[in-house]
Amino acid sequence: MRNTNLLSIVLLVTLLLLVAAVQPVFAEVIDRIQINQRGNEAEIKIRFVTRIQFVRQVMLKNGDVRIYFNLLEVDEADQRLVRQKMDSPPSKIVPRFSITYPEIDSSLTISFGKPVNYQIRPGNDGRSISFFTPVIKKATQHQTKAPSSTPATRSTELEAKLLMGKVKSTLKNKSYRTAIALLNKLLLLPRNQQSQSAQYLIAQVYERNGEFVNAREAYLLYVKHYPNAKNLKKVQGKLAQMIMAVYAAEKSVPEGLAIKDKMTYFGGLSQYYSKGLLYVDSTAAPTPVNTNSQSQLFSSIQITGRRRSETTETRLVFRDTFTKSFLDTVGSHNFLKAAYFERGPIDQNYLYGIGRQTGAAGGLPSRFDGAWLNRNLGRAWRISGSAGTPVTSPGNDTETKVFGTLNVDFNSPEGKWSGNTYFIGQRVANIMDRRAAGVEAHYFDKNNNHMALFEYDTLFNKLNVGLIQGNWINNKGANYTLLIDQRRYLKITNALFLEPHPQSIDELLQTGTTKTKLLNDALLTSPIYNQFALGTTQPYSPQVKIGVDFRATNATRYEAYDPLLNSKAVFPRVWAYTYSSQVLGSNLLFNKDLGIARIRYTNANTYNARSLTLSQVATFRDKWQLNISLQLYAKNDNSGIHTTRISPSFRLNYQMNSKLNFDVSAGLSKSHSSSSISNDEIQSKNFNLGYRWDF
């Protein structure tokens, strides 16, 4: 944490970084890290901007945990995916940690610098992974004191009366923490006329503040020291309620940090320079070609401001990325990821905010500019609403869209079942662009995590999303995963994909295009994506795990304008079946290492491919980590082209201290393609150098 002067310096650096074009670029998939508390466990929730499928995890001896998952809405091979390294938010219940993604083997690393006890579960929203570990320090609890048996003097009675008056005054403002401190002070006095009332009142205040364990202890002391009290039966009934309340409270809630009635800031700044060289020797060109394929500086900044009083908590969030290109043929890009204000009471009874935010679930766009409000309806139900405009990449939308959502969430008292029902409407050019209703259900316990999502578009009268995802872990540590996913991204603006030139829905309506035709054209341009995946990871020994996976994907035929043909074209159905197996071994060659061997075979309607990937992670002198990888790849397509590729790479990381980290990596990819009429060689080299500073 730092003061406001430091924040001003960081903001000035940010403004200097943002002097460029405003074309957004989607390069990072980790949205944010949130620390919650679930009973005696801390939950580190890693949120993503896309839906994911958890696959497996492995722990190194130095405490690093590698997590493997599939991106369901983003291509993992997309070159726009840049490496993210994020430091942990301030916390008193978990050790300091960092998160890095993607590693050289496409995994995510969460690093504590030492081994920890943990459990990993997929998030119940389909866009997160939860890492559970025992709290390192319980939140400070005000001890409930038994009244002193020393007789009270007149001055003691007067002091007790004054303290009780202050307690009642603070309770009018719902300043529960102040009231608890005053009541504890009163209970330390010799027994007086206020002692019995104070003991009963402190139990009630603990209960109102959600501190059910302390409330139970306070009620127990009341029963013990005042067995003849007139309200004894009522208090005994309260005790039974507190037992259930303590059980129900074993669910994840945001960590309650110390009350500081001033704005404090934390965040990080990272910069990575990337250089790429490309060599092409093709029979289609008279001479080989050497060119700079990439030369850019990627900068990312994150700032979170938090102010916590006795009654409210306020958050200010700013996250931005900027890619500065040093090539004349490639433009520079800036993307504001988040910039919002959010406030709510300490008891989280309601929350409101405004700005640019990411939508986690409930039919929300993945990122939007707008406002949101939610409120609890008892302990099990919550209602929320939002409105705004979606934020998309350039070229996808040529006119402004406006949406509104309504969401009703349910969480069972025991915390195993949860779900929500949502409704979303989106308009463009004064007509409905999208209108859908959805329902989600989630179940999780120590060994299971399952979810189902169904969304129906009432504008097209078609199913938008049908998703079933399951994850099982048995008592021996074996993991099983299942995914059944069908989705269709239906919007009336999809009709624009049939148009030869960039247009808008408003222009089409003005030229006489009917809404019915727009709906029919949108259906023609919207393929159905299907995916089925099944996998398992089995512990062979304490050091070795073996994983096997199968994935089947296909997309139905669709129509769109083809600029190469200068006409509308029909794109046929595509499908692929992928079989893979991997062996993961830790501490095999030397201390604190991780070795992975993976083979993969893909049979598709247009090609078949096979690959072998070997990777090794080595940690030495605690602060240095080396990742090396080698991939061998071969492919045959239906046009008779045979391609082979070899790709070695490495990454070296140095953790200078808890706040400053340096990173260097390089890779080479050499491929050869041949057919009856061609013989091509392509060689690409890349180099990356960067740092991250956390404050």
Buried (B, 14 or more C-beta within 10 A) or exposed (E): EEEEEEBEEBEEEBEEBBEBBEBBBBBBBBBBBBBBBBBEBBBBBBBBBBBBBBBBBBBBBBBBBBBBBBBBBBEEEEEEBBBBBBBBBBBBBBBBBBBBBBBBBBBBBBBBBEEBEBBBBBBBBBBBBBBBBEBEEEEEEBEBBBBBEEEBEEEBBEBBEEBBEBBEEBBEEBBBBBBBBBBBBBBEBBBBEBBBBBBBBBBBBBBBBBBBBBBBBBBBBBBEBBEEBEEEEEBEEBBEBBEEBBBBBEBBEBBBBEEEEEBBBBBBBBBBBBBBBBBBBBEEEEEEEEEBBBBBBBBBBBBBBBBBBBBEBBBBBBBBBBBBBEBEEBEBBBBBBBBBBBBBEBBBEBBBBBBBBBBBBBBBBBBBBBBBBBBBEEEBEBBBBBBBBBBBEEEEBBBEBBBBBBBBBBBEBEBBBBBBBBBBBBBBBEEBBBBBBBBBBBBBEEEEBBBBBBBBBBBBEBBBBBBBBBBBBEEEEEBBBBBBBBBBBBBBBBBBBBBEEEBBBBBBBEEEBEEEEBBEBBBBBBBBBBBBBBBBBBBEEEBBBBBEBBBBBBBBEBBBBEEEEEEBEEBEEBBBBBBBBBBBBBBEEEEBBBBBBBBBEBBBEEBBBBBEBBBBBBBEEEEEBBBBBBBBBEBEBEEEBEBEBEBBBBBBBBBEEEEEBEBBBBBBBBBBBBBEEEEBBBBBBBBBBBBBBBB
